[in-house]
């Protein structure tokens, strides 16, 4: 039963590279983000964490995405992972990014 988890690990890896590329692009356009990004990596207080770091919280991301899309939050982990990846992928493809 490990195959779905391995496939999702591959999807997350591809998504990580896309997020990394998007962050590098943003940093090249907005150099002031570099200090915020560095601070966020070592933040100990939620107030110090920039909004983009919320993508690491699967439950919060899926809950927000389901609310926006009028979907039910799936009860099982594979459903959560699927929607987490879908939400980030949609954001990466959007103009809002």
C-alpha positions as CSV (number, residue, x, y, z in Angstrom):
1,X,0.0,0.0,0.0
2,X,3.0,2.3,-0.2
3,X,2.7,3.2,-3.9
4,X,0.2,6.1,-3.4
5,X,2.5,7.6,-0.8
6,X,5.6,7.2,-3.1
7,X,3.7,8.8,-6.0
8,X,2.7,11.8,-3.8
9,X,6.3,12.1,-2.6
10,X,7.3,12.5,-6.2
11,X,4.6,15.1,-6.8
12,X,5.7,17.0,-3.7
13,X,9.3,17.0,-5.0
14,X,8.2,18.4,-8.4
15,X,6.1,21.0,-6.6
16,X,9.1,21.9,-4.3
17,X,11.2,22.7,-7.4
18,X,8.4,24.8,-8.9
19,X,8.0,26.7,-5.6
20,X,11.8,27.2,-5.3
21,X,11.9,28.6,-8.9
22,X,9.0,30.9,-8.1
23,X,10.7,32.2,-4.9
24,X,13.9,32.8,-6.8
25,X,12.0,34.7,-9.4
26,X,10.3,36.8,-6.8
27,X,13.6,37.5,-4.9
28,X,15.1,38.7,-8.2
29,X,12.3,41.2,-8.6
30,X,11.9,42.2,-5.0
31,X,15.2,42.1,-3.2
32,X,13.6,43.2,0.1
33,X,12.0,39.8,0.4
34,X,15.4,38.1,1.0
35,X,15.5,39.4,4.6
36,X,12.0,38.3,5.2
37,X,12.7,34.9,3.8
38,X,15.8,34.4,5.9
39,X,14.0,35.6,9.1
40,X,11.1,33.2,8.4
41,X,13.4,30.2,8.2
42,X,14.3,30.7,11.8
43,X,11.1,32.2,13.1
44,X,9.8,31.1,16.5
45,X,6.7,33.3,16.6
46,X,3.7,33.0,14.2
47,X,3.8,36.8,13.7
48,X,7.3,36.5,12.2
49,X,6.2,34.0,9.6
50,X,5.2,35.5,6.2
51,X,2.0,34.3,4.5
52,X,3.8,32.2,1.9
53,X,5.0,29.9,4.7
54,X,1.4,28.9,5.5
55,X,1.7,26.5,2.5
56,X,3.6,24.2,4.7
57,X,0.5,23.6,6.9
58,X,-1.4,20.9,5.0
59,X,-4.5,21.1,7.1
60,X,-4.8,24.9,7.0
61,X,-4.1,25.1,3.3
62,X,-6.6,22.4,2.4
63,X,-9.2,23.9,4.7
64,X,-8.9,27.3,3.1
65,X,-8.8,25.8,-0.4
66,X,-11.9,23.7,0.2
67,X,-13.7,26.7,1.6
68,X,-12.8,28.7,-1.5
69,X,-13.8,25.9,-3.9
70,X,-17.0,24.8,-1.9
71,X,-15.5,21.4,-1.3
72,X,-15.7,19.1,1.7
73,X,-12.4,18.5,3.5
74,X,-11.4,14.9,2.9
75,X,-11.1,12.8,6.0
76,X,-8.2,10.6,4.7
77,X,-4.5,11.6,4.3
78,X,-4.3,10.8,0.6
79,X,-7.3,13.1,-0.1
80,X,-5.7,15.9,2.0
81,X,-2.3,15.5,0.2
82,X,-4.0,15.5,-3.2
83,X,-5.9,18.8,-2.4
84,X,-2.8,20.3,-0.8
85,X,-0.8,19.8,-4.0
86,X,-3.7,20.9,-6.1
87,X,-4.1,24.1,-4.1
88,X,-0.4,25.0,-4.3
89,X,-0.3,24.1,-8.0
90,X,-3.3,26.3,-8.7
91,X,-1.7,29.2,-6.8
92,X,1.6,28.8,-8.8
93,X,-0.4,28.9,-12.0
94,X,-2.4,32.0,-11.0
95,X,-1.8,35.6,-11.7
96,X,-2.2,36.4,-8.0
97,X,1.2,34.9,-7.2
